[in-house]
Amino acid sequence: MPKLTRRGFLATSGAALSVRGVAPLARSVSGRRILTLVYDKSLGMMRAVERVVR
């Protein structure tokens, strides 16, 4: 598994979110998606947690 820096993680997360997030956001009528970055100690790196709030 490659070592990712925080900057690299944010760049890859942003690219993945923009690709994945455009279609679902266009068709979701109600609710907001909230993306939170958290540090996962077991992985030793940051990870994204996505929630839908209505």
PEQUI-V435790 format. One record per helix or strand of 2 or more residues. SS is the DSSP state (A for helix, B for strand). FROM is the first residue (numbers start at 0). LEN is the number of residues. Records with the same first field share a line. If there is no record, write none. Layout:
BEGIN
SS=FROM-LEN + FROM-LEN
END
This chain:
BEGIN
A=5-22
B=31-9 + 44-9
END
